[in-house]
Amino acid sequence: MARYTGPKTKIARKFGEAIFGDDKSFEKRNYPPGQHGNNRRRGKKSEYAIQLMEKQKAKYTYGILERQFRNLFERANRKKGVTGEVLLQLCESRLDNVVFRMGVAPSRRAARQFVSHRHITVNGEVVNIPSYQLKPGDVVGVREKSKSLEAIERSLANNSSVYEWISWNGEKMEGTFVSVPERIQIPENIKEQLIVELYSK
């Protein structure tokens, strides 16, 4: 399965923000990577460079590769509504993202692994496709055999995030994807309009 497995902090430093969550290494060196780090004189970025950066940031944040991301954009473009917002809503509706948002996994990378290792169910059926698109009303749960997994228990114990568009039942270890989130409910710092401009060229 194709996915990015390289160093996370290096990517976070490239964008100047901790896009993969809390990162002690990033806090120590929050300047761009490379031999000269902060001292390199960086000229003014072109419009294209800014748009490309934003697209790359969104791809790395959600753990999606180029072709898949392009397909998501084309789907968003065909739907009604603001294309950039619809694109982020499609990213947020992915099964691996919702598993992460529910607190079952500490990161999207871990969530992706839980899904592909068949620990997660949707409406009672095991689904092992991280990019599976959820619909409002779908119930996402931890498979019965996997409920005692230490990694899942630890992640749930440390989770304090609450999202209005997701409800979570701690006793049953399952949650409901209540509705597709509005842009204002998505906490990611992504300027989606720049991505739309880039792909519309």
N, CA and C atoms as an extended XYZ file, in Angstrom:
603
Properties=species:S:1:pos:R:3:atomname:S:1:resname:S:1:resid:I:1 pbc="F F F"
N         0.851       -1.192        0.000 N   MET     1
C         0.000        0.000        0.000 CA  MET     1
C         0.889        1.246        0.000 C   MET     1
N         0.686        2.094       -0.989 N   ALA     2
C         1.544        3.276       -1.098 CA  ALA     2
C         1.162        4.314       -0.052 C   ALA     2
N         2.163        4.790        0.650 N   ARG     3
C         1.928        5.880        1.607 CA  ARG     3
C         3.280        6.471        1.980 C   ARG     3
N         3.244        7.677        2.534 N   TYR     4
C         4.499        8.314        2.939 CA  TYR     4
C         4.953        7.738        4.273 C   TYR     4
N         6.211        7.247        4.307 N   THR     5
C         6.712        6.661        5.551 CA  THR     5
C         8.001        7.330        6.019 C   THR     5
N         8.340        8.446        5.409 N   GLY     6
C         9.589        9.130        5.748 CA  GLY     6
C         9.495        9.919        7.043 C   GLY     6
N        10.530       10.713        7.355 N   PRO     7
C        10.553       11.465        8.614 CA  PRO     7
C         9.471       12.544        8.658 C   PRO     7
N         8.677       12.532        9.735 N   LYS     8
C         7.549       13.460        9.852 CA  LYS     8
C         8.010       14.877       10.202 C   LYS     8
N         9.009       14.967       11.097 N   THR     9
C         9.429       16.298       11.569 CA  THR     9
C         9.982       17.125       10.416 C   THR     9
N        10.689       16.475        9.502 N   LYS    10
C        11.274       17.179        8.364 CA  LYS    10
C        10.163       17.838        7.521 C   LYS    10
N         9.076       17.102        7.341 N   ILE    11
C         7.940       17.634        6.568 CA  ILE    11
C         7.304       18.792        7.333 C   ILE    11
N         7.116       18.610        8.646 N   ALA    12
C         6.509       19.671        9.465 CA  ALA    12
C         7.364       20.937        9.396 C   ALA    12
N         8.692       20.775        9.439 N   ARG    13
C         9.587       21.941        9.392 CA  ARG    13
C         9.486       22.643        8.046 C   ARG    13
N         9.272       21.869        6.992 N   LYS    14
C         9.149       22.445        5.650 CA  LYS    14
C         7.964       23.422        5.592 C   LYS    14
N         6.872       23.046        6.267 N   PHE    15
C         5.672       23.888        6.238 CA  PHE    15
C         5.626       24.895        7.387 C   PHE    15
N         6.563       24.755        8.342 N   GLY    16
C         6.617       25.711        9.438 CA  GLY    16
C         5.527       25.525       10.474 C   GLY    16
N         4.865       24.364       10.476 N   GLU    17
C         3.869       24.084       11.524 CA  GLU    17
C         3.776       22.578       11.749 C   GLU    17
N         3.403       22.201       12.976 N   ALA    18
C         3.369       20.776       13.343 CA  ALA    18
C         2.105       20.127       12.787 C   ALA    18
N         2.132       19.760       11.498 N   ILE    19
C         0.918       19.237       10.858 CA  ILE    19
C         0.591       17.810       11.300 C   ILE    19
N         1.541       17.126       11.932 N   PHE    20
C         1.275       15.753       12.376 CA  PHE    20
C         0.942       15.688       13.872 C   PHE    20
N         0.608       16.823       14.463 N   GLY    21
C         0.304       16.831       15.905 CA  GLY    21
C         1.532       17.230       16.714 C   GLY    21
N         1.452       17.067       18.034 N   ASP    22
C         2.552       17.469       18.915 CA  ASP    22
C         3.854       16.790       18.512 C   ASP    22
N         4.898       17.570       18.444 N   ASP    23
C         6.182       17.047       17.981 CA  ASP    23
C         7.309       17.805       18.687 C   ASP    23
N         7.968       17.132       19.631 N   LYS    24
C         9.029       17.789       20.418 CA  LYS    24
C        10.200       18.202       19.533 C   LYS    24
N        10.534       17.365       18.554 N   SER    25
C        11.664       17.685       17.668 CA  SER    25
C        11.371       18.938       16.866 C   SER    25
N        10.098       19.103       16.461 N   PHE    26
C         9.725       20.295       15.684 CA  PHE    26
C         9.857       21.547       16.541 C   PHE    26
N         9.448       21.426       17.811 N   GLU    27
C         9.520       22.584       18.716 CA  GLU    27
C        10.971       23.059       18.875 C   GLU    27
N        11.908       22.102       18.901 N   LYS    28
C        13.317       22.458       19.067 CA  LYS    28
C        13.863       23.151       17.823 C   LYS    28
N        13.419       22.695       16.646 N   ARG    29
C        13.967       23.234       15.398 CA  ARG    29
C        12.840       23.600       14.440 C   ARG    29
N        12.125       24.660       14.750 N   ASN    30
C        10.985       25.001       13.899 CA  ASN    30
C        11.364       25.959       12.766 C   ASN    30
N        12.490       25.636       12.113 N   TYR    31
C        12.902       26.381       10.919 CA  TYR    31
C        13.044       25.364        9.790 C   TYR    31
N        13.090       25.824        8.539 N   PRO    32
C        13.105       24.874        7.420 CA  PRO    32
C        14.297       23.928        7.472 C   PRO    32
N        14.120       22.691        6.958 N   PRO    33
C        15.233       21.738        6.955 CA  PRO    33
C        16.279       22.130        5.919 C   PRO    33
N        17.402       21.465        5.962 N   GLY    34
C        18.452       21.751        4.981 CA  GLY    34
C        19.712       22.215        5.676 C   GLY    34
N        20.798       22.183        4.945 N   GLN    35
C        22.116       22.452        5.508 CA  GLN    35
C        22.205       23.831        6.158 C   GLN    35
N        21.560       24.830        5.552 N   HIS    36
C        21.720       26.192        6.062 CA  HIS    36
C        20.551       26.660        6.914 C   HIS    36
N        19.528       25.822        7.007 N   GLY    37
C        18.399       26.113        7.885 CA  GLY    37
C        17.880       27.524        7.778 C   GLY    37
N        17.993       28.228        8.881 N   ASN    38
C        17.416       29.568        8.972 CA  ASN    38
C        18.202       30.626        8.221 C   ASN    38
N        19.509       30.365        8.004 N   ASN    39
C        20.373       31.413        7.457 CA  ASN    39
C        20.206       31.618        5.958 C   ASN    39
N        19.621       30.609        5.296 N   ARG    40
C        19.505       30.728        3.848 CA  ARG    40
C        18.576       31.884        3.493 C   ARG    40
N        18.989       32.704        2.582 N   ARG    41
C        18.120       33.822        2.180 CA  ARG    41
C        17.046       33.278        1.257 C   ARG    41
N        15.850       33.352        1.710 N   ARG    42
C        14.769       32.807        0.900 CA  ARG    42
C        14.056       33.950        0.197 C   ARG    42
N        14.089       33.911       -1.124 N   GLY    43
C        13.441       34.967       -1.913 CA  GLY    43
C        11.925       34.883       -1.783 C   GLY    43
N        11.270       35.857       -2.377 N   LYS    44
C         9.806       35.882       -2.325 CA  LYS    44
C         9.272       34.715       -3.138 C   LYS    44
N         8.342       33.980       -2.567 N   LYS    45
C         7.801       32.811       -3.265 CA  LYS    45
C         6.827       33.254       -4.350 C   LYS    45
N         6.855       32.518       -5.465 N   SER    46
C         5.903       32.822       -6.536 CA  SER    46
C         4.510       32.352       -6.118 C   SER    46
N         3.511       32.816       -6.838 N   GLU    47
C         2.117       32.433       -6.557 CA  GLU    47
C         1.960       30.917       -6.666 C   GLU    47
N         2.604       30.353       -7.709 N   TYR    48
C         2.528       28.899       -7.929 CA  TYR    48
C         3.146       28.146       -6.753 C   TYR    48
N         4.298       28.645       -6.266 N   ALA    49
C         4.987       27.972       -5.145 CA  ALA    49
C         4.102       27.959       -3.896 C   ALA    49
N         3.398       29.071       -3.655 N   ILE    50
C         2.519       29.160       -2.472 CA  ILE    50
C         1.365       28.172       -2.603 C   ILE    50
N         0.786       28.099       -3.814 N   GLN    51
C        -0.334       27.178       -4.045 CA  GLN    51
C         0.123       25.724       -3.905 C   GLN    51
N         1.295       25.433       -4.459 N   LEU    52
C         1.826       24.071       -4.398 CA  LEU    52
C         2.096       23.660       -2.951 C   LEU    52
N         2.655       24.581       -2.162 N   MET    53
C         2.928       24.321       -0.741 CA  MET    53
C         1.647       23.930       -0.016 C   MET    53
N         0.588       24.668       -0.304 N   GLU    54
C        -0.690       24.436        0.379 CA  GLU    54
C        -1.253       23.059        0.026 C   GLU    54
N        -1.102       22.690       -1.260 N   LYS    55
C        -1.587       21.372       -1.696 CA  LYS    55
C        -0.774       20.264       -1.018 C   LYS    55
N         0.549       20.449       -0.982 N   GLN    56
C         1.417       19.447       -0.358 CA  GLN    56
C         1.080       19.317        1.132 C   GLN    56
N         0.809       20.460        1.768 N   LYS    57
C         0.476       20.441        3.205 CA  LYS    57
C        -0.792       19.619        3.442 C   LYS    57
N        -1.803       19.841        2.600 N   ALA    58
C        -3.072       19.098        2.741 CA  ALA    58
C        -2.844       17.601        2.517 C   ALA    58
N        -2.039       17.275        1.506 N   LYS    59
C        -1.764       15.858        1.203 CA  LYS    59
C        -1.067       15.166        2.373 C   LYS    59
N        -0.030       15.814        2.922 N   TYR    60
C         0.700       15.209        4.038 CA  TYR    60
C        -0.158       15.149        5.300 C   TYR    60
N        -0.978       16.186        5.524 N   THR    61
C        -1.830       16.210        6.719 CA  THR    61
C        -2.760       14.998        6.738 C   THR    61
N        -3.381       14.721        5.594 N   TYR    62
C        -4.358       13.620        5.542 CA  TYR    62
C        -3.747       12.290        5.095 C   TYR    62
N        -2.466       12.308        4.756 N   GLY    63
C        -1.801       11.056        4.366 CA  GLY    63
C        -2.300       10.511        3.040 C   GLY    63
N        -2.507       11.416        2.074 N   ILE    64
C        -3.030       11.004        0.764 CA  ILE    64
C        -1.961       11.284       -0.293 C   ILE    64
N        -1.805       10.358       -1.228 N   LEU    65
C        -0.817       10.569       -2.291 CA  LEU    65
C        -1.442       11.337       -3.461 C   LEU    65
N        -0.581       11.740       -4.401 N   GLU    66
C        -1.000       12.687       -5.444 CA  GLU    66
C        -2.215       12.231       -6.264 C   GLU    66
N        -2.173       11.019       -6.800 N   ARG    67
C        -3.263       10.606       -7.690 CA  ARG    67
C        -4.602       10.562       -6.950 C   ARG    67
N        -4.555       10.022       -5.744 N   GLN    68
C        -5.772        9.924       -4.932 CA  GLN    68
C        -6.313       11.325       -4.604 C   GLN    68
N        -5.392       12.235       -4.305 N   PHE    69
C        -5.786       13.597       -3.953 CA  PHE    69
C        -6.410       14.292       -5.160 C   PHE    69
N        -5.817       14.060       -6.319 N   ARG    70
C        -6.342       14.636       -7.573 CA  ARG    70
C        -7.757       14.113       -7.834 C   ARG    70
N        -7.952       12.812       -7.623 N   ASN    71
C        -9.281       12.212       -7.818 CA  ASN    71
C       -10.300       12.822       -6.859 C   ASN    71
N        -9.862       13.053       -5.604 N   LEU    72
C       -10.752       13.681       -4.619 CA  LEU    72
C       -11.138       15.078       -5.085 C   LEU    72
N       -10.145       15.802       -5.636 N   PHE    73
C       -10.425       17.160       -6.109 CA  PHE    73
C       -11.455       17.117       -7.238 C   PHE    73
N       -11.284       16.164       -8.164 N   GLU    74
C       -12.216       16.078       -9.286 CA  GLU    74
C       -13.626       15.735       -8.815 C   GLU    74
N       -13.691       14.886       -7.778 N   ARG    75
C       -15.011       14.571       -7.199 CA  ARG    75
C       -15.640       15.808       -6.571 C   ARG    75
N       -14.807       16.564       -5.848 N   ALA    76
C       -15.284       17.789       -5.186 CA  ALA    76
C       -15.765       18.807       -6.222 C   ALA    76
N       -15.056       18.841       -7.342 N   ASN    77
C       -15.382       19.789       -8.408 CA  ASN    77
C       -16.740       19.496       -9.025 C   ASN    77
N       -17.096       18.205       -9.074 N   ARG    78
C       -18.380       17.812       -9.676 CA  ARG    78
C       -19.556       18.043       -8.737 C   ARG    78
N       -19.271       18.122       -7.431 N   LYS    79
C       -20.356       18.278       -6.452 CA  LYS    79
C       -20.804       19.733       -6.352 C   LYS    79
N       -21.994       19.911       -5.820 N   LYS    80
C       -22.487       21.280       -5.582 CA  LYS    80
C       -21.749       21.862       -4.381 C   LYS    80
N       -21.674       23.185       -4.339 N   GLY    81
C       -21.014       23.827       -3.193 CA  GLY    81
C       -19.652       24.380       -3.566 C   GLY    81
N       -18.979       24.937       -2.567 N   VAL    82
C       -17.648       25.523       -2.781 CA  VAL    82
C       -16.637       24.381       -2.893 C   VAL    82
N       -15.943       24.309       -4.022 N   THR    83
C       -15.060       23.163       -4.303 CA  THR    83
C       -14.039       22.919       -3.194 C   THR    83
N       -13.381       23.982       -2.726 N   GLY    84
C       -12.358       23.821       -1.681 CA  GLY    84
C       -12.923       23.234       -0.404 C   GLY    84
N       -14.092       23.711       -0.008 N   GLU    85
C       -14.730       23.193        1.213 CA  GLU    85
C       -15.124       21.734        1.029 C   GLU    85
N       -15.696       21.421       -0.135 N   VAL    86
C       -16.130       20.036       -0.413 CA  VAL    86
C       -14.917       19.104       -0.389 C   VAL    86
N       -13.782       19.579       -0.918 N   LEU    87
C       -12.552       18.774       -0.925 CA  LEU    87
C       -12.140       18.415        0.510 C   LEU    87
N       -12.137       19.419        1.402 N   LEU    88
C       -11.774       19.148        2.800 CA  LEU    88
C       -12.799       18.238        3.469 C   LEU    88
N       -14.076       18.395        3.109 N   GLN    89
C       -15.121       17.532        3.685 CA  GLN    89
C       -14.923       16.078        3.258 C   GLN    89
N       -14.507       15.884        2.004 N   LEU    90
C       -14.231       14.518        1.526 CA  LEU    90
C       -13.040       13.925        2.282 C   LEU    90
N       -12.024       14.756        2.532 N   CYS    91
C       -10.848       14.286        3.299 CA  CYS    91
C       -11.264       13.918        4.727 C   CYS    91
N       -12.124       14.744        5.330 N   GLU    92
C       -12.560       14.495        6.711 CA  GLU    92
C       -13.486       13.279        6.806 C   GLU    92
N       -14.172       12.936        5.705 N   SER    93
C       -15.114       11.814        5.721 CA  SER    93
C       -14.433       10.466        5.503 C   SER    93
N       -13.128       10.489        5.259 N   ARG    94
C       -12.393        9.222        5.089 CA  ARG    94
C       -12.409        8.442        6.399 C   ARG    94
N       -12.462        7.135        6.286 N   LEU    95
C       -12.543        6.295        7.483 CA  LEU    95
C       -11.335        6.486        8.394 C   LEU    95
N       -10.110        6.525        7.821 N   ASP    96
C        -8.929        6.665        8.682 CA  ASP    96
C        -8.945        7.987        9.442 C   ASP    96
N        -9.440        9.057        8.796 N   ASN    97
C        -9.502       10.358        9.472 CA  ASN    97
C       -10.514       10.334       10.621 C   ASN    97
N       -11.672        9.704       10.394 N   VAL    98
C       -12.718        9.669       11.429 CA  VAL    98
C       -12.262        8.823       12.616 C   VAL    98
N       -11.543        7.726       12.351 N   VAL    99
C       -10.998        6.893       13.433 CA  VAL    99
C       -10.042        7.728       14.287 C   VAL    99
N        -9.227        8.558       13.625 N   PHE   100
C        -8.313        9.458       14.335 CA  PHE   100
C        -9.091       10.512       15.123 C   PHE   100
N       -10.094       11.118       14.509 N   ARG   101
C       -10.883       12.153       15.181 CA  ARG   101
C       -11.626       11.608       16.399 C   ARG   101
N       -12.043       10.335       16.335 N   MET   102
C       -12.770        9.724       17.460 CA  MET   102
C       -11.841        9.430       18.633 C   MET   102
N       -10.529        9.479       18.377 N   GLY   103
C        -9.574        9.227       19.451 CA  GLY   103
C        -9.161        7.773       19.577 C   GLY   103
N        -9.626        6.933       18.638 N   VAL   104
C        -9.263        5.504       18.673 CA  VAL   104
C        -7.771        5.349       18.375 C   VAL   104
N        -7.232        6.256       17.552 N   ALA   105
C        -5.803        6.220       17.199 CA  ALA   105
C        -5.173        7.568       17.510 C   ALA   105
N        -3.904        7.579       17.919 N   PRO   106
C        -3.249        8.847       18.280 CA  PRO   106
C        -2.878        9.715       17.084 C   PRO   106
N        -2.823        9.131       15.886 N   SER   107
C        -2.468        9.901       14.686 CA  SER   107
C        -3.185        9.293       13.487 C   SER   107
N        -3.191       10.032       12.381 N   ARG   108
C        -3.838        9.486       11.177 CA  ARG   108
C        -3.067        8.286       10.645 C   ARG   108
N        -1.760        8.313       10.838 N   ARG   109
C        -0.930        7.193       10.384 CA  ARG   109
C        -1.307        5.915       11.134 C   ARG   109
N        -1.480        6.051       12.465 N   ALA   110
C        -1.874        4.894       13.284 CA  ALA   110
C        -3.296        4.451       12.920 C   ALA   110
N        -4.176        5.424       12.662 N   ALA   111
C        -5.564        5.114       12.300 CA  ALA   111
C        -5.601        4.302       11.010 C   ALA   111
N        -4.755        4.712       10.073 N   ARG   112
C        -4.685        4.005        8.782 CA  ARG   112
C        -4.273        2.544        9.000 C   ARG   112
N        -3.324        2.358        9.923 N   GLN   113
C        -2.847        1.001       10.212 CA  GLN   113
C        -3.940        0.169       10.888 C   GLN   113
N        -4.660        0.775       11.839 N   PHE   114
C        -5.750        0.051       12.509 CA  PHE   114
C        -6.800       -0.409       11.497 C   PHE   114
N        -7.106        0.469       10.548 N   VAL   115
C        -8.126        0.128        9.541 CA  VAL   115
C        -7.625       -1.010        8.660 C   VAL   115
N        -6.394       -0.870        8.130 N   SER   116
C        -5.907       -1.903        7.216 CA  SER   116
C        -5.610       -3.232        7.917 C   SER   116
N        -5.418       -3.200        9.242 N   HIS   117
C        -5.210       -4.454        9.987 CA  HIS   117
C        -6.523       -5.035       10.514 C   HIS   117
N        -7.631       -4.522        9.999 N   ARG   118
C        -8.976       -5.070       10.260 CA  ARG   118
C        -9.414       -4.949       11.724 C   ARG   118
N        -9.065       -3.843       12.371 N   HIS   119
C        -9.508       -3.627       13.756 CA  HIS   119
C       -10.792       -2.799       13.823 C   HIS   119
N       -11.208       -2.235       12.684 N   ILE   120
C       -12.309       -1.260       12.674 CA  ILE   120
C       -13.505       -1.784       11.888 C   ILE   120
N       -14.704       -1.503       12.409 N   THR   121
C       -15.928       -1.908       11.702 CA  THR   121
C       -16.738       -0.664       11.325 C   THR   121
N       -17.502       -0.797       10.253 N   VAL   122
C       -18.464        0.247        9.858 CA  VAL   122
C       -19.827       -0.432        9.753 C   VAL   122
N       -20.769        0.030       10.557 N   ASN   123
C       -22.117       -0.571       10.614 CA  ASN   123
C       -22.046       -2.088       10.864 C   ASN   123
N       -21.093       -2.473       11.738 N   GLY   124
C       -20.996       -3.881       12.131 CA  GLY   124
C       -20.147       -4.752       11.222 C   GLY   124
N       -19.744       -4.243       10.071 N   GLU   125
C       -18.925       -5.018        9.125 CA  GLU   125
C       -17.478       -4.524        9.171 C   GLU   125
N       -16.517       -5.459        9.120 N   VAL   126
C       -15.104       -5.057        9.110 CA  VAL   126
C       -14.789       -4.378        7.775 C   VAL   126
N       -14.194       -3.197        7.840 N   VAL   127
C       -13.774       -2.477        6.627 CA  VAL   127
C       -12.280       -2.217        6.755 C   VAL   127
N       -11.505       -2.624        5.739 N   ASN   128
C       -10.047       -2.438        5.835 CA  ASN   128
C        -9.523       -1.506        4.741 C   ASN   128
N       -10.373       -0.555        4.322 N   ILE   129
C        -9.967        0.417        3.309 CA  ILE   129
C        -9.901        1.797        3.960 C   ILE   129
N        -8.683        2.326        4.207 N   PRO   130
C        -8.557        3.620        4.906 CA  PRO   130
C        -9.288        4.767        4.209 C   PRO   130
N        -9.382        4.703        2.864 N   SER   131
C        -9.997        5.818        2.123 CA  SER   131
C       -11.517        5.675        2.005 C   SER   131
N       -12.088        4.664        2.662 N   TYR   132
C       -13.541        4.437        2.609 CA  TYR   132
C       -14.283        5.718        3.007 C   TYR   132
N       -15.225        6.146        2.162 N   GLN   133
C       -15.956        7.391        2.438 CA  GLN   133
C       -17.195        7.099        3.283 C   GLN   133
N       -17.243        7.716        4.457 N   LEU   134
C       -18.383        7.508        5.354 CA  LEU   134
C       -19.534        8.432        4.976 C   LEU   134
N       -20.749        7.949        5.273 N   LYS   135
C       -21.941        8.769        5.043 CA  LYS   135
C       -22.542        9.111        6.402 C   LYS   135
N       -23.236       10.249        6.505 N   PRO   136
C       -23.862       10.598        7.790 CA  PRO   136
C       -24.750        9.459        8.290 C   PRO   136
N       -24.567        9.138        9.572 N   GLY   137
C       -25.341        8.040       10.160 CA  GLY   137
C       -24.552        6.741       10.278 C   GLY   137
N       -23.416        6.646        9.575 N   ASP   138
C       -22.592        5.424        9.665 CA  ASP   138
C       -22.023        5.290       11.078 C   ASP   138
N       -22.026        4.044       11.565 N   VAL   139
C       -21.498        3.773       12.909 CA  VAL   139
C       -20.130        3.108       12.770 C   VAL   139
N       -19.119        3.767       13.327 N   VAL   140
C       -17.740        3.255       13.264 CA  VAL   140
C       -17.383        2.716       14.637 C   VAL   140
N       -16.924        1.472       14.696 N   GLY   141
C       -16.599        0.879       15.998 CA  GLY   141
C       -15.299        0.102       15.964 C   GLY   141
N       -14.861       -0.295       17.150 N   VAL   142
C       -13.676       -1.149       17.266 CA  VAL   142
C       -14.173       -2.582       17.276 C   VAL   142
N       -13.554       -3.415       16.466 N   ARG   143
C       -13.950       -4.822       16.361 CA  ARG   143
C       -13.854       -5.509       17.729 C   ARG   143
N       -14.774       -6.394       18.004 N   GLU   144
C       -14.856       -7.042       19.324 CA  GLU   144
C       -13.509       -7.596       19.781 C   GLU   144
N       -12.818       -8.306       18.884 N   LYS   145
C       -11.525       -8.933       19.234 CA  LYS   145
C       -10.448       -7.894       19.539 C   LYS   145
N       -10.619       -6.677       19.010 N   SER   146
C        -9.562       -5.657       19.127 CA  SER   146
C        -9.782       -4.688       20.287 C   SER   146
N       -10.904       -4.823       21.005 N   LYS   147
C       -11.233       -3.840       22.047 CA  LYS   147
C       -10.212       -3.802       23.182 C   LYS   147
N        -9.529       -4.927       23.386 N   SER   148
C        -8.565       -4.968       24.493 CA  SER   148
C        -7.158       -4.553       24.059 C   SER   148
N        -6.995       -4.135       22.812 N   LEU   149
C        -5.663       -3.719       22.338 CA  LEU   149
C        -5.159       -2.537       23.147 C   LEU   149
N        -3.956       -2.673       23.655 N   GLU   150
C        -3.401       -1.640       24.542 CA  GLU   150
C        -3.279       -0.285       23.817 C   GLU   150
N        -2.867       -0.328       22.533 N   ALA   151
C        -2.677        0.916       21.774 CA  ALA   151
C        -3.986        1.695       21.658 C   ALA   151
N        -5.089        0.981       21.462 N   ILE   152
C        -6.395        1.639       21.327 CA  ILE   152
C        -6.848        2.186       22.677 C   ILE   152
N        -6.691        1.385       23.728 N   GLU   153
C        -7.090        1.828       25.082 CA  GLU   153
C        -6.299        3.076       25.498 C   GLU   153
N        -5.000        3.068       25.215 N   ARG   154
C        -4.144        4.193       25.587 CA  ARG   154
C        -4.550        5.458       24.826 C   ARG   154
N        -4.818        5.282       23.546 N   SER   155
C        -5.205        6.430       22.728 CA  SER   155
C        -6.525        7.041       23.204 C   SER   155
N        -7.499        6.176       23.533 N   LEU   156
C        -8.802        6.673       24.013 CA  LEU   156
C        -8.659        7.384       25.361 C   LEU   156
N        -7.777        6.851       26.206 N   ALA   157
C        -7.573        7.451       27.535 CA  ALA   157
C        -6.955        8.841       27.416 C   ALA   157
N        -6.092        9.035       26.398 N   ASN   158
C        -5.408       10.326       26.234 CA  ASN   158
C        -6.188       11.322       25.381 C   ASN   158
N        -7.305       10.873       24.827 N   ASN   159
C        -8.034       11.752       23.897 CA  ASN   159
C        -8.949       12.725       24.630 C   ASN   159
N        -8.831       14.006       24.287 N   SER   160
C        -9.710       14.998       24.918 CA  SER   160
C       -10.448       15.832       23.866 C   SER   160
N       -10.249       15.493       22.589 N   SER   161
C       -10.886       16.271       21.517 CA  SER   161
C       -12.357       15.907       21.384 C   SER   161
N       -13.166       16.924       21.132 N   VAL   162
C       -14.604       16.704       20.914 CA  VAL   162
C       -14.988       17.418       19.625 C   VAL   162
N       -15.659       16.707       18.759 N   TYR   163
C       -16.121       17.298       17.494 CA  TYR   163
C       -17.636       17.173       17.420 C   TYR   163
N       -18.297       18.282       17.022 N   GLU   164
C       -19.773       18.288       17.011 CA  GLU   164
C       -20.344       17.305       16.004 C   GLU   164
N       -19.582       16.976       14.977 N   TRP   165
C       -20.118       16.129       13.902 CA  TRP   165
C       -19.848       14.638       14.124 C   TRP   165
N       -19.287       14.327       15.295 N   ILE   166
C       -19.029       12.918       15.652 CA  ILE   166
C       -19.535       12.687       17.065 C   ILE   166
N       -20.254       11.574       17.272 N   SER   167
C       -20.626       11.229       18.658 CA  SER   167
C       -19.896        9.936       19.014 C   SER   167
N       -19.473        9.805       20.269 N   TRP   168
C       -18.673        8.642       20.689 CA  TRP   168
C       -19.284        7.988       21.925 C   TRP   168
N       -19.425        6.682       21.891 N   ASN   169
C       -19.927        5.921       23.033 CA  ASN   169
C       -18.761        5.102       23.589 C   ASN   169
N       -18.212        5.532       24.727 N   GLY   170
C       -17.026        4.893       25.294 CA  GLY   170
C       -17.265        3.465       25.748 C   GLY   170
N       -18.477        3.180       26.238 N   GLU   171
C       -18.774        1.820       26.723 CA  GLU   171
C       -18.788        0.812       25.580 C   GLU   171
N       -19.442        1.196       24.487 N   LYS   172
C       -19.538        0.274       23.341 CA  LYS   172
C       -18.316        0.364       22.441 C   LYS   172
N       -17.474        1.373       22.672 N   MET   173
C       -16.304        1.633       21.822 CA  MET   173
C       -16.738        1.810       20.368 C   MET   173
N       -17.748        2.651       20.182 N   GLU   174
C       -18.172        2.950       18.820 CA  GLU   174
C       -18.695        4.384       18.754 C   GLU   174
N       -18.638        4.944       17.586 N   GLY   175
C       -19.101        6.320       17.412 CA  GLY   175
C       -19.900        6.448       16.135 C   GLY   175
N       -20.653        7.528       16.040 N   THR   176
C       -21.469        7.768       14.850 CA  THR   176
C       -20.945        8.979       14.108 C   THR   176
N       -20.822        8.815       12.798 N   PHE   177
C       -20.458        9.932       11.925 CA  PHE   177
C       -21.770       10.693       11.685 C   PHE   177
N       -22.037       11.671       12.543 N   VAL   178
C       -23.348       12.323       12.573 CA  VAL   178
C       -23.627       13.098       11.291 C   VAL   178
N       -22.661       13.908       10.864 N   SER   179
C       -22.867       14.708        9.656 CA  SER   179
C       -21.529       15.091        9.050 C   SER   179
N       -21.572       15.495        7.789 N   VAL   180
C       -20.353       15.991        7.139 CA  VAL   180
C       -20.016       17.340        7.779 C   VAL   180
N       -18.773       17.529        8.244 N   PRO   181
C       -18.460       18.780        8.959 CA  PRO   181
C       -18.499       20.010        8.065 C   PRO   181
N       -18.913       21.125        8.636 N   GLU   182
C       -18.832       22.412        7.940 CA  GLU   182
C       -17.368       22.866        7.989 C   GLU   182
N       -16.988       23.786        7.112 N   ARG   183
C       -15.582       24.237        7.081 CA  ARG   183
C       -15.138       24.781        8.442 C   ARG   183
N       -16.053       25.502        9.111 N   ILE   184
C       -15.716       26.123       10.399 CA  ILE   184
C       -15.420       25.076       11.482 C   ILE   184
N       -15.929       23.836       11.278 N   GLN   185
C       -15.722       22.767       12.271 CA  GLN   185
C       -14.436       21.980       12.015 C   GLN   185
N       -13.773       22.247       10.898 N   ILE   186
C       -12.535       21.516       10.568 CA  ILE   186
C       -11.354       22.344       11.077 C   ILE   186
N       -10.597       21.834       12.058 N   PRO   187
C        -9.547       22.647       12.687 CA  PRO   187
C        -8.267       22.805       11.869 C   PRO   187
N        -8.132       22.051       10.773 N   GLU   188
C        -6.865       22.093       10.024 CA  GLU   188
C        -6.606       23.479        9.414 C   GLU   188
N        -5.364       23.916        9.502 N   ASN   189
C        -4.981       25.220        8.970 CA  ASN   189
C        -4.585       25.074        7.501 C   ASN   189
N        -5.588       24.936        6.640 N   ILE   190
C        -5.338       24.745        5.206 CA  ILE   190
C        -6.133       25.802        4.435 C   ILE   190
N        -5.445       26.506        3.550 N   LYS   191
C        -6.133       27.507        2.707 CA  LYS   191
C        -6.582       26.786        1.437 C   LYS   191
N        -7.757       26.185        1.502 N   GLU   192
C        -8.217       25.311        0.417 CA  GLU   192
C        -8.401       26.029       -0.922 C   GLU   192
N        -8.641       27.347       -0.860 N   GLN   193
C        -8.843       28.103       -2.106 CA  GLN   193
C        -7.582       28.072       -2.976 C   GLN   193
N        -6.408       28.056       -2.325 N   LEU   194
C        -5.138       28.007       -3.078 CA  LEU   194
C        -5.011       26.690       -3.836 C   LEU   194
N        -5.525       25.603       -3.238 N   ILE   195
C        -5.463       24.282       -3.895 CA  ILE   195
C        -6.362       24.295       -5.142 C   ILE   195
N        -7.532       24.897       -4.978 N   VAL   196
C        -8.488       24.979       -6.105 CA  VAL   196
C        -7.847       25.777       -7.243 C   VAL   196
N        -7.200       26.886       -6.900 N   GLU   197
C        -6.550       27.729       -7.914 CA  GLU   197
C        -5.445       26.940       -8.639 C   GLU   197
N        -4.692       26.147       -7.877 N   LEU   198
C        -3.596       25.374       -8.460 CA  LEU   198
C        -4.128       24.360       -9.469 C   LEU   198
N        -5.151       23.613       -9.074 N   TYR   199
C        -5.692       22.569       -9.946 CA  TYR   199
C        -6.506       23.139      -11.110 C   TYR   199
N        -6.936       24.389      -10.978 N   SER   200
C        -7.778       24.984      -12.024 CA  SER   200
C        -6.959       25.610      -13.150 C   SER   200
N        -5.615       25.558      -13.022 N   LYS   201
C        -4.772       26.202      -14.038 CA  LYS   201
C        -4.833       25.430      -15.356 C   LYS   201
